[in-house]
Amino acid sequence: MSAVRQPLLKRGRFLLSRLFRRITFFSGRVAPARAVFWGYLSYVVIGWALLSLPIAQAVPQIAPIDNLFIAASAMSTTGLVTISIADNYSLFGQLVILALIQICGVGFMTFGSFIILSRRPDLPPARTEVTRAVFSLPGSFNVFRFIKGVVLFTLVIESIGTLLLWWAFTAAGSPRPLYNAFFHSISAFCTAGFSTFNDSFSSFSGNFWINGIIAALSYLGAIGFIVFIDYWRRFRRETTQVTLTSRIILGATVWMTIIGTILLFLGEPTITALSPVDRLLAAFFQCMTAMTTVGFNTIDLGALSKASVLILTVLMIIGASPSGTGGGVKSTSFTAILGVVRSALRGERQASFSGKVIPFERIWQAIANTTLYLLLLTVGVYLLDLTETASFDKIFFEAASAIGTVGLSMGITSSLSDLGKFIVVILMIGGRIGPLTVGMALFVRKEEEPADNDLAV
């Protein structure tokens, strides 16, 4: 390493250490929603600074707006890119991107809390509150055990995913199979959609094993940690039944997968020339990648029919599940609103799911979250339509992908204007933090924040 870079890296480590301490101190003195808001925003700034270093870049100069865009996309686990990360960033730069994906994918305070818990039996009250806000935890969950379970579950699944992908990439003749397996295991589990392949997974569109492993990792990340901790507690007989949240998440995931796959299989003309098995695999993978918000693709999205684009857009807007690594309105919010509609049509005064009444405050949050989400999406589409020359359907798809932290694109991301890139950055950050959390961070005092119960939204 050159003599010039050594003091630069030491100075950088010192500044980052001070910044992390200030973030931790600050997060304990503000309301949880504000701590979440400023915590994620600080990671965008840190990532932007690191990606702007010469050591992070494989080309002479990357525009500041592109570094900001990539940092925001990695923090939000979106996967939209204005430039190729494989061609423009060095190994150090790619590892910075991967670190942002990993840390923010499982909650920006999770690993720090895990270290604290390894040294003491409990967490400071402020960290406990922020963790509940980040993961939308039901009130019955023990935060301390939940954090330990999240970290261990993440490490185990990503390690297994790396080994399986290493085997699959080696068998497929992919270059650098171990590194690509490590990178894509984290990217898939955190539903980030970043890839070291410039064509995403189009080269592996007919490879059952690679498609299957990526899908499994994406589902495990998107379903959410609540479900796995919940069923683990049930397996150990610590509770007699799983929570309503887990039942809603699993039901919504299964039905959205089935319906989306069938519609794409029957209605998308660009895959009709494939064999029935490959056609089903392509339809399933694209449905999976939209609803889990992982953002990989095996087919050309720019060539899709408008009907298929609509299906994928709806799946992106609904999104993954609370406490998971994906984005979107969340399946629990969507099903809560469906429960209200069903009860209204039946003339009932209370919304229910599986025979259990949905608490009013959760319905209230679901409606508020969905309304703010759609409002931000509308504003984003409007502004992008003013600044960009692409067709409206491509702009709408891009905005829905950004706020849903999906990462799918119909090919316009790299051609966005600087102002358009900044608008998409705002959408990605807003989508990752959550419109309701953003609103609470800006307008709600700490003592006014709603209490938790057994349903996460």
C-alpha positions, -999 to +999 in steps of 0.1 A: +000+000+000+014+034-009+027+058+018+000+083+008-029+059+013-019+047+047-024+080+066-056+085+046-071+052+057-061+058+093-077+092+093-108+077+076-111+049+103-108+076+131-135+097+116-158+068+110-153+056+146-162+090+159-192+091+136-205+057+147-202+067+184-221+099+177-248+080+158-252+056+188-253+085+213-278+105+192-301+075+187-305+072+224-317+108+228-344+110+202-377+093+195-373+058+178-387+070+145-362+099+143-334+076+153-343+052+124-346+082+100-312+097+109-295+064+113-302+052+078-295+086+064-261+086+081-252+053+064-259+069+030-235+097+038-209+072+051-213+050+020-211+080-003-179+092+013-162+058+011-173+052-026-158+086-034-124+075-023-099+067-052-093+033-037-129+024-042-130+032-079-117+011-108-120+040-133-104+075-132-134+094-120-170+086-110-195+114-109-205+123-073-242+119-081-235+083-092-216+075-060-246+089-040-270+069-061-251+037-055-247+044-018-285+051-014-294+020-035-271-002-013-284+013+020-320+008+009-312-026-005-328-016-038-303-026-065-310+001-090-277+012-105-267+041-129-233+025-136-220-010-136-205-018-102-184-046-117-168-023-142-165+009-122-157-001-086-127-019-073-128-049-049-128-024-020-156-004-035-177-036-041-171-046-005-183-012+008-215-017-012-218-052+002-213-039+038-240-013+033-263-040+020-256-064+049-258-038+077-289-020+065-305-051+052-309-066+087-314-032+105-287-006+110-285-011+148-287-049+148-250-058+147-241-031+172-268-044+196-255-079+191-221-069+202-236-051+233-256-082+241-225-104+240-210-083+268-241-076+290-275-093+296-297-065+282-298-035+260-302+002+269-339+012+267-332+036+238-318+008+217-347-015+226-372+011+214-353+018+181-350-020+174-388-024+178-393+005+154-368-009+128-383-044+128-420-035+136-419-061+163-451-074+180-453-066+217-449-102+227-414-106+212-383-104+235-360-079+218-328-093+232-334-129+221-348-116+188-316-097+179-294-127+187-317-149+166-316-124+137-278-123+136-273-160+139-300-168+114-285-143+089-250-158+092-262-194+089-284-188+059-259-166+040-231-192+047-253-220+034-263-198+004-226-191-004-217-228-004-247-237-026-241-209-050-203-217-052-212-252-063-239-239-088-217-212-103-187-236-106-209-261-124-222-234-147-187-223-156-191-188-140-159-168-134-148-162-098-174-186-085-166-183-048-166-145-048-197-143-069-214-168-046-205-148-015-216-115-031-249-128-044-258-148-013-257-116+008-274-096-020-302-121-024-309-127+013-310-089+020-332-086-012-308-060-025-306-071-062-270-059-067-251-082-090-216-085-103-231-097-136-240-068-159-270-087-172-282-097-137-292-134-140-302-134-177-273-157-185-287-183-161-324-180-171-327-218-176-305-229-148-328-245-122-303-246-094-291-210-095-327-198-099-339-220-071-311-210-046-315-173-053-353-176-049-349-195-016-325-169-002-348-141-013-379-156+003-360-163+035-350-126+036-384-112+025-406-133+047-390-117+077-373-126+110-406-125+129-419-156+112-388-177+119-384-166+155-421-171+160-420-207+147-388-214+166-406-204+198-435-226+188-411-255+181-395-252+215-430-250+231-424-215+245-458-205+231-489-224+222-495-208+188-478-185+162-488-149+161-514-135+137-486-116+120-468-148+109-500-164+096-507-133+075-472-131+061-470-168+051-505-167+036-499-136+016-465-148+003-479-181-009-510-166-026-491-138-043-465-162-056-491-186-071-513-159-086-484-138-100-467-169-115-499-181-132-507-147-147-471-142-161-470-178-174-503-175-193-501-138-204-465-128-211-458-132-249-420-129-247-416-162-229-441-183-250-412-196-272-396-212-242-402-248-232-430-253-206-405-259-178-383-229-187-414-207-192-427-216-157-392-210-142-390-176-159-426-166-147-419-178-112-385-161-109-398-127-121-428-129-099-406-139-069-381-111-076-409-084-077-428-095-046-397-102-024-383-069-038-349-086-045-348-070-080-329-097-101-342-105-135-337-134-160-357-119-189-357-085-207-380-063-187-380-036-214-397-061-238-425-071-214-462-065-223-480-038-205-502-064-187-471-081-173-456-047-163-488-040-144-487-073-125-450-068-115-458-032-105-486-043-082-464-070-066-436-044-061-460-020-044-474-047-020-438-058-014-424-081+013-431-084+050-423-064+082-391-073+100-377-087+067-352-073+044-376-063+016-396-031+009-430-022-003-462-013+015-458-047+033-480-077+030-495-071+065-506-036+056-522-049+024-540-077+041-552-054+069-568-031+043-583-062+025-597-072+059-614-038+063-629-040+028-642-075+034-658-065+067-673-034+051-689-055+024-703-079+050-716-051+071-693-060+100-680-034+124-646-050+130-620-063+106-607-098+113-583-124+099-584-161+106-611-155+132-590-129+151-599-092+153-572-070+138-564-042+164-577-008+154-544+009+158-528-015+133-555-008+108-549+029+114-512+024+108-518+003+077-541+029+061-517+057+070-486+038+057-503+029+024-517+064+018-483+080+025-466+054+003-489+061-026-486+098-021-448+097-023-450+074-053-474+099-070-451+128-063-421+108-075-438+098-108-449+134-114-414+149-108-397+122-129-422+128-158-411+165-157-374+158-158-371+127-180-379+119-216-388+082-212-424+070-216-448+072-187-451+035-181-413+032-178-411+062-155-440+048-133-422+014-132-389+030-122-405+050-094-425+020-081-393+000-081-373+027-063-399+033-035-405-004-032-367-009-029-370-035-057-343-027-082-361-038-114-359-014-143-372-012-178-338+002-189-339+039-181-319+041-149-285+048-165-300+074-188-316+095-160-307+131-157-288+142-126-320+157-112-338+125-120-312+104-102-316+126-071-354+121-072-349+084-074-324+086-044-351+103-023-376+076-033-352+048-024-344+063+010-381+070+017-390+035+007-364+019+029-371+039+060-409+037+053-432+066+046-450+063+080-416+062+099-405+093+079-437+111+088-434+101+125-398+112+125-408+147+112-440+153+130-445+130+161-431+135+195-417+106+214-445+102+239-471+102+211-458+072+193-482+042+192-476+012+214-469-023+201-491-053+202-493-087+186-496-075+150-468-059+130-477-037+100 
